[in-house]
């Protein structure tokens, strides 16, 4: 009986974690993109920041370390069709779970994303 109660508690926590993210439109075939369910943070007339999760279908590799998902905090400039990274955290498990494999923080310079990249899919989805 205690095992069932523990399992139900853990399932409740995992569902709560997923409830914080909204699945986004089309992205690369290798990943599912999510955005924070909260409102974007306005940083200027055409700019805003938002959290994302990139959930990969298979393990990815960063310097020999496998990871399954990334949490990203990006700032978007929809007028210039550019973005910049504020924070990137690679996680061992899906949906930003498990151990942290790598992290970096900025802000980094504004960039125009490469065609077919996760960044391009995020920018296109956020700046419709």
N, C-alpha and C positions, 0 to 999 in steps of 0.2 A: 504494500500500500504506500509506503514512504517513497519507493522508487517511482511510482506513478505520479505522486504529488510533485516530486523533484522534476520529472520529465515535463509535466504541465507548466511548472514555473519557468523552466528553461525555454519552452516553446513560446510562452508569453513574452519573455524578454526578446527573443529573436523576432517575433512579429512586430513588437514595438519598434525595433531598430529599422525594419523595413518600412514601417508606417511613416518614418521621417523623410522618405525619398519618394519622388514621383518619377516613374519611367518616362523617358523622353522619346522623341521620334527616332527616325532612322539614324543609325551610326554604322561604324565598320562592322562587317560580318563577324568579326572575332570578339565583339564586346557588346554589352548592353549598357546604355548610358542612363544615369539617373540625375535628377537635380533635387536640391533641397526643397522640401515642401513649404518652407518659409518664404517670405517676400524677399526679393533681391535688395541689397543695400545700395542705394543711390550714391554715387561718388561724384557726379557731375551731370550736365544736361543730357548727354548721350552715353554716359558710362555708369556701370553698376558692377557690383561684386556678388558672386553666388558660389555656393559649395556644390560639388558634384561627386558622384561615385562612378567609376568606370569598372564594370564587372566583366571579367574575361571568361570565355567558355573553357579555356585551358590555361595551364600554368604559363606565365611569361617569365623571362629571365632578366635579372639585373645583376651584372657582375658575378654570375654564377649562383645567384640566390633566386629561388623561385618565388613568384608572387602571383596572386590571383585577382587582386583588385587594387585600385588607387582611389584615394580621396584627394580632391583638388579644390583649391580656392582660387578662382580666376576672376580677373576684372576684364570687362568687355567694353570696347568702344565701338558701338554699332555704326556711328557715323563714318569712322575710318576703317571699318571691317577688320579690326585688330583685337588682340587680347594679350594679357600678360598674367603671368603666374605669380601668386602670392605664397602659396603653400602646396606641396605635393608630398603625399605619404603613401608608400607602397605597403600593402598588407598581404600576409601569407594566405589568408582565407578570403572568400568572396564577401561582397558588400562591406568592405572596409573592416573586416573582422580579423581576429588572430593577431599574431605578432607583427610588429613593424619591421619591415625588411630594409627600408631606406626612407629618408625624408630630406627635404630641402625647402628653404624659404627664401623669399625675395623681399621686395618686389623686383622682378626681372623686367627687362626692356619690353616695350610693346612690339609685337610681331604679327605678321600676317601668316596664318597657318598654311602648312603644306597641303596640297590637294590629296584627298582621300584619307587624311589623318583624323584621329580622334578629336584633335583641336579644331579642325575644320567643321566636323559634325557638330561639336558643341557651339561654335560661333554661329553657324547657320541656324541651329535650333533656337538659340537665345536671341538672335537679332532678326527675327522674321519681319 
